Amino acid sequence: MYRTSRNLSAWLATLFTLAVLVAAPAAHAESGDVLGAGDSIRVTVFENPDLTTETRIAAPGTIRMPLIGEVDINGLTSTDAAGRIAKRLHDGHFLKDPQVTVSVLQIRSRQISVLGQVARPGRYALEDANARLTDVLALAGGITATGDDTVTVMTTRDGKPARLVVNLAAMYRGADPAANIELHSGDTIFVQRAPVFYIYGEVQHAGAYRLDGDLNVMQAISLGGGVTPRGTERGLSINRRTADGGVARIDVQPSDLVKPDDVIYVKESLF
């Protein structure tokens, strides 16, 4: 695990976990939401309790009802589904004027994927039609300590594929609710691994550290506990990845900024 005194992602993960614990029960689908395979519904027929049916919509998008058998309601709203069932009951001469109601018990057809550095990657049901980015991250257990503050959302907007990037830390600092985007069925959230740097040589605690914001070489060394009594701050160097994929060793000053994947080397003092 990366060490840092400013581990904002850990704080965000805690916030998301608390959101799960205190969140109100998920809202049921509104009458305008379409039904699909996996959704659980209750069908009631006025003054005909024997026809009441609680069921889950099968993979083809159908349900089985007493008297009328299979009914295809895939892609219909609950209101339209009720109308189709009522028509079947009427056309089959089972009821003269059936009054049917379809209530949604659980939405499972709208799925969203959460991948990368979260506690529980996987697919989640988008039960709330107005679910936002932080809501779904909370379902996935929040961002892990190794996750970046910047989240990528692959989505579709106005019928076209879109790639949206949200900086959660900036969103919370700026208190900008618009940055907490609304998600749709089929969206994919990806949390990449946070950038890191490495320290070795004459430092108290060599290892990998999370790179948060603008960090200079001296600040980076301080995260590693500082230079040992045998070390020196003179002649500091960094092994840095080049554009062609190679690695170059460069001399740096304590005030120079650290870049992702930098390897800082602290020399042993000769005197």
C-alpha positions in Angstrom: 0.0 0.0 0.0 1.3 3.4 -0.9 2.2 5.8 2.0 1.1 9.4 2.0 0.2 12.0 4.5 -2.4 13.4 2.1 -4.3 10.3 1.2 -7.5 11.9 -0.1 -8.7 8.7 -1.7 -8.9 7.0 1.7 -11.0 9.8 2.9 -13.3 9.5 -0.1 -13.6 5.8 0.4 -14.7 6.3 3.9 -17.2 8.9 2.8 -18.6 6.5 0.2 -18.9 3.7 2.7 -20.8 6.0 5.1 -23.1 6.9 2.2 -24.0 3.2 1.8 -24.7 2.9 5.5 -26.9 5.9 5.8 -28.6 5.9 2.4 -32.3 5.6 2.2 -33.8 2.5 0.5 -33.6 2.7 -3.3 -36.5 4.3 -5.0 -38.7 2.2 -7.2 -39.0 2.8 -10.9 -41.2 5.6 -12.0 -44.1 4.9 -14.3 -42.1 6.2 -17.3 -39.2 3.8 -16.8 -39.1 0.8 -19.2 -39.1 -2.8 -17.9 -36.6 -5.4 -18.8 -35.3 -8.9 -18.0 -34.5 -9.3 -14.4 -36.9 -6.7 -13.0 -39.3 -7.9 -10.3 -42.9 -6.8 -10.6 -46.3 -7.2 -9.0 -49.4 -7.4 -11.2 -52.8 -6.8 -9.6 -56.2 -7.0 -11.1 -59.0 -5.0 -9.4 -61.5 -7.2 -7.6 -59.6 -10.4 -8.8 -57.1 -11.2 -6.1 -56.6 -14.7 -7.6 -54.9 -13.1 -10.5 -52.3 -11.2 -8.4 -48.9 -12.2 -9.6 -45.4 -11.4 -8.2 -42.7 -12.5 -10.6 -39.4 -11.6 -12.2 -39.3 -10.8 -15.9 -37.6 -13.7 -17.7 -34.7 -13.3 -20.1 -36.9 -13.0 -23.2 -38.7 -10.2 -21.5 -41.9 -12.2 -20.7 -43.9 -13.1 -17.6 -46.5 -15.8 -17.0 -50.0 -14.8 -15.9 -52.9 -17.0 -14.8 -55.5 -17.5 -17.6 -53.5 -15.8 -20.4 -50.1 -17.5 -20.1 -46.9 -15.7 -21.3 -47.0 -11.9 -21.9 -44.1 -10.0 -23.5 -43.6 -6.7 -21.6 -40.0 -6.1 -22.5 -39.3 -2.4 -23.2 -42.7 -1.3 -21.9 -43.4 1.1 -19.1 -45.4 -0.3 -16.2 -48.4 1.6 -17.4 -48.1 0.1 -20.9 -47.5 -3.3 -19.5 -50.7 -3.1 -17.5 -52.6 -2.1 -20.6 -51.2 -5.0 -22.6 -52.2 -7.5 -19.8 -55.7 -5.9 -19.5 -56.1 -6.3 -23.3 -55.2 -10.0 -23.2 -57.7 -10.6 -20.4 -60.4 -8.7 -22.3 -59.7 -10.2 -25.7 -59.7 -13.7 -24.2 -63.1 -13.0 -22.7 -61.8 -13.7 -19.2 -62.9 -10.3 -17.8 -65.2 -7.7 -19.3 -63.4 -4.5 -18.1 -60.2 -5.5 -16.4 -58.4 -2.9 -14.4 -54.7 -3.9 -14.1 -51.9 -2.3 -12.2 -48.2 -3.2 -12.6 -45.9 -2.2 -9.7 -42.1 -2.4 -9.9 -40.6 -4.2 -6.9 -37.0 -4.3 -8.0 -35.1 -3.0 -11.0 -32.3 -5.4 -12.3 -32.4 -4.7 -16.0 -30.5 -1.4 -15.9 -26.9 -2.4 -15.2 -23.8 -0.4 -14.8 -20.1 -1.6 -14.6 -17.6 -0.3 -12.1 -14.0 -1.3 -12.8 -10.5 -0.6 -11.5 -9.5 0.6 -8.1 -12.7 0.2 -6.1 -13.4 -2.1 -3.2 -15.9 -4.3 -5.1 -15.6 -4.2 -8.9 -18.5 -5.6 -10.8 -21.9 -4.9 -12.4 -24.5 -3.1 -10.3 -28.2 -2.6 -10.9 -29.2 1.0 -11.4 -32.3 0.9 -9.3 -32.6 4.7 -9.0 -33.3 6.3 -12.3 -31.5 9.5 -11.1 -28.4 7.7 -9.7 -25.3 9.8 -9.8 -21.6 9.0 -9.9 -21.0 9.0 -6.2 -24.1 6.8 -5.6 -22.7 4.0 -7.8 -19.2 4.4 -6.4 -20.7 3.9 -2.9 -22.4 0.7 -4.1 -18.9 -0.6 -5.2 -17.5 0.2 -1.7 -15.7 3.4 -2.7 -12.3 4.0 -4.2 -9.4 2.1 -2.6 -6.3 3.7 -1.2 -4.5 2.9 -4.5 -7.2 4.5 -6.6 -6.9 7.9 -8.4 -9.1 10.9 -7.6 -9.9 11.2 -11.3 -12.6 8.9 -12.5 -13.4 8.0 -16.2 -17.0 7.3 -17.3 -17.7 5.7 -20.6 -21.2 6.5 -21.6 -23.6 7.5 -24.4 -24.8 11.1 -24.7 -27.2 12.2 -27.4 -26.8 8.8 -29.1 -23.0 9.1 -29.4 -20.3 7.4 -27.3 -18.7 9.8 -24.9 -15.8 9.7 -22.4 -16.3 11.9 -19.4 -13.5 12.6 -16.8 -14.5 13.7 -13.3 -12.0 14.8 -10.7 -13.7 13.9 -7.4 -11.3 15.8 -5.2 -11.9 19.0 -7.2 -15.6 18.4 -7.2 -15.7 18.2 -3.4 -13.4 21.1 -2.9 -15.4 23.3 -5.3 -18.8 22.0 -4.0 -19.9 21.7 -7.7 -23.0 19.4 -7.7 -23.1 19.5 -11.6 -19.8 17.5 -11.7 -21.5 14.6 -9.9 -22.9 13.4 -13.2 -26.1 11.4 -13.7 -25.5 7.8 -14.9 -27.4 5.7 -17.4 -27.9 2.0 -18.0 -24.8 0.6 -19.9 -22.4 3.2 -18.5 -18.9 2.0 -17.3 -17.0 3.7 -14.5 -13.2 3.1 -14.5 -11.0 4.2 -11.6 -7.4 3.9 -12.6 -4.4 3.4 -10.2 -3.1 6.6 -8.7 0.2 7.8 -10.0 3.2 6.9 -7.8 6.9 7.6 -7.4 9.7 5.6 -5.7 12.5 6.5 -3.3 15.5 4.4 -2.6 19.0 4.8 -1.2 19.8 6.6 2.0 16.3 7.4 3.2 14.5 6.3 6.3 11.7 4.5 4.5 12.4 3.5 0.9 9.4 2.4 -1.2 6.5 3.5 -3.4 4.5 6.6 -2.5 1.3 8.1 -3.9 1.9 11.2 -6.0 -0.7 13.8 -4.9 -0.6 17.0 -6.9 2.6 19.1 -7.3 5.3 17.5 -5.1 8.9 18.6 -5.2 11.9 16.3 -4.6 12.4 17.5 -1.0 8.8 17.0 -0.1 8.9 13.5 -1.7 12.0 12.6 0.4 10.2 13.9 3.5 7.4 11.4 2.9 10.0 8.7 3.2 11.1 9.9 6.6 13.9 12.1 5.3 17.6 11.4 4.6 19.5 9.0 6.9 22.5 10.2 8.8 24.6 8.5 6.2 22.9 10.2 3.3 23.2 13.6 1.6 20.8 15.9 -0.1 23.6 16.9 -2.6 23.8 15.1 -5.9 20.2 13.9 -5.9 19.1 12.0 -9.1 16.0 10.6 -10.6 15.5 7.7 -13.0 12.7 9.0 -15.3 10.8 7.3 -18.0 11.3 8.9 -21.4 8.9 9.4 -24.3 10.3 6.4 -26.2 9.8 4.1 -23.2 13.4 4.1 -22.0 14.7 5.4 -18.7 17.1 8.3 -18.3 19.0 9.2 -15.2 18.9 13.0 -14.5 20.4 15.2 -11.8 17.8 17.2 -9.9 17.5 19.9 -7.4 15.4 19.6 -4.2 12.9 22.2 -5.6 12.3 20.2 -8.9 8.9 18.6 -9.3 8.4 14.9 -9.2 6.6 13.1 -12.1 4.7 9.8 -12.1 6.9 6.7 -12.0 10.0 8.7 -11.0 12.6 6.8 -9.0 14.4 9.2 -6.6 17.9 8.1 -5.5 19.5 9.6 -2.4 23.3 9.0 -2.3 25.5 8.1 0.6 27.6 11.0 1.9 31.3 10.6 1.2 32.3 12.6 4.3 
